[in-house]
Amino acid sequence: MSLAPGLIDLPDGRPRCWWHQGLPDYVTYHDTEWGRPIADDTRLFEKICLEGFQSGLSWLTILRKRENFRAAFRGFDIATVARFDEADVARLLADPGIVRHRGKIEAAISNARCAETMLEREGSLAAYIWRHEPDNADALDYETATTRTILPEAAALSKTLRKAGWRFVGPTTVTAMFQAAGLVNDHLEGCICREAVSKARAEFVRPRA
């Protein structure tokens, strides 16, 4: 039986979304992380930062450097990163294990300070982000997944964040964060993960400040 567009078979005979290219580490990310809902402020801040570092690159590049990023950015603890100084910028620019882009590094530090302000005002970064969850934005099919690159709700959040001083949080970046953090389920119909992610989202307790 032929697979629906956008699905590929691996040796285990279980159909998955096409984008992981069959690479073992990418398949693991697809199967166990992508689309699973996240309620933790630190993990969501990490997602925002890493999606920003991805800008102009592939997610696979970032994924394979993720543990280096976590070490370099002290686990993406918001309060810690917010207090990084020029010595930390120099340290990060000299770290071959991450993406050494001054603008993105400085943006991550600035964004941590913006996140602190949001935490003071809102009580929870996660609660604020999840208030922008789309009512119904599941991709379902390959055509939708490949043509809908920006979610309106993500674009609205991007605009709000940038107005508050956040950087490298354009609509495409925030849409990618929505997909990765489970604010939508963009596993295709027929993918082995779609039902599991739908169940996880149904059982997920949305964070409240």
N, C-alpha and C positions, 0 to 999 in steps of 0.2 A: 504494500500500500504506500502510495506516495505521500510525502510530508507536505503540510501546508506551507505556503511561502514564509520564509523567515525562520524556519525551524531546521535544525541539522541533527543528524544521528551521530552518536559516538559509539565506540565499540561495545558499550554496555547496552545498546539498543534503546536508549531512553531519549526522546526528542527534547531539544533545548533551543532557546533563542540563539540566533546565529552569531551574535557579536563576540562571543568568547573565543572564537577561532579554534576551539578544540585544545587550547593550551591548558595544561593541568592546573596551574595556579589561577588562571582566569576562570576555568570551569568551577573550581572550588568557590571562588568569589561569587560567581553567578548562582551556584546552588545553595550557598549557606548564608550569604550576606545581602546581596543586592535585592532591594525591595522589602526587606524585613523592617518593620517599624521600629524607630528609635525614639526613646523618651528622655535620654540622658543629655544634660547640657554639654558636658565635655565631649561626648561622642559627636553631637551635632556640630559643635564648634570645629572639631577636627574635620568633619565632612565638608563644612563650608571652606575651611582653609585648603584642604587638599583638592577640592573642585576648583578653587582659584588657582592653585599651582598647576592644575591640568591645562588651563587656558593655553591654546596653541599647541598642546601636546596630546598624546594618547593617555587614556586612563591606565592602560597597562604599564606605561612608564612610571606613573605615580604609584600604582599598586605594588610594583616590584621595589620601590624605594620607601614604602610606607613605614616599615619598622625603623628605617633611618630617620625619617621625618619625626616619628614619635619620640625617638631618643633626642634628636636635635631640639625639638620644641617641648621637651619635658612633659611628654604625654598630652600635650595641648591643654594643659590646665590653664584656664582662662586668666586667673589672677597672676599666675607665674609668667605667662607670655606677655601680659599687659605691662609687666615691669622689666621686660628686656630693654637693654640700652644699646648704645653704639658698639660696645664691646661684643654684645651678643650678635649684632648684625654682622660684624667682622668675622666672628666665629662661624656663623651660618654661611657666609659667603665663601669661607675657606673649606667648607664641609663637602667633599666629593660625593657623599652618599645621598644628597638631596639635590633639588633643582636650585642652582645658585643664581637666582634672578633677584637683584636688589629690590625692584619694585614689588614683587610678590612677597618677599621676605618682610619688607617694611609694611606691606598691607596686612599681613597676618598679625603683626604686632599691633598696628593701629586698630585692626578689627577686634582684637582682644580687649582693647580699651573701650571700644564702642560696645562690646558685649557686656563689659562691667557696668556701663551706664544703663544698658537695657535691663540687666539683672536688678539694679537698684530701683528702676522704674516699674518693671513688669513682674519681678520676682522669679522668673524662669525664662530662659532662652527657648527651651523646648515648647513651653506653653504658648509663647508668642508665635513661633513658627507653625505649630500645629493649628493655630487659629486660621491659617491660610490654606488648610487642606481643601483640595477641590471636592465638590459634591460628587462628581462622577467623571473621572478623567482616565479610566483604564484604557490602555491602548488596544488590547485584544488582537488586532490583526497587524500584519507586516506593513501594509500601506499606511495605516495611521501612525504606527511607530516610527516610520522613516520620514514622514512628512510633517508631523506635529513636533517641532523641535522646541517650542516655547509654550508653556502653559500660562494662560492668562493670570492665574493666581500667583504663579511664580514671578511673572513680570511685575505684578502689583507689589509683591514683597521686595523684589529687587529695587524697585523705585523707592520704597520706603527706607530700605537699608542704606541706599546710596545717599538719600537726603539726610540721613543721620550720620553720614561720614564713613560708612563702610566702603571698602574698595575691592575690586575684582569679584564683584557679586552681580554681574550682569544677568539678564533674563535667562540666557542659555545655561549659565553656570548654576543659577538657582533651580532651574528645571531639572538639571542633572542631580542636584542634591535632593530634590523631591523624589525622584525615581530611586535613588540609592537608599534614602532614609525611610522609604515606605509610605510617603504621603500619597503615593499612587502605586498601583500594581501594573507595571508595564511589561511583565512577563507575558509573552504571547499566548493566545489560545492554543492549547495543545502542548505547551512547554510543561515539563514535569514539575516545575516550581510554581506554576500559576495558582493551582488550587491551594497549595500549602501557604502561599503568601496571602491569598484571599482569606484563609482561615486565621492566619496570624493577625491580619488587619482587623478582622471581625472581633477577635478576642482582645485586641489591644486597648488598654485603658489610656485614653488621650490625656496628656499631662495638663494639669491645671496649676496656675500660680498659687 
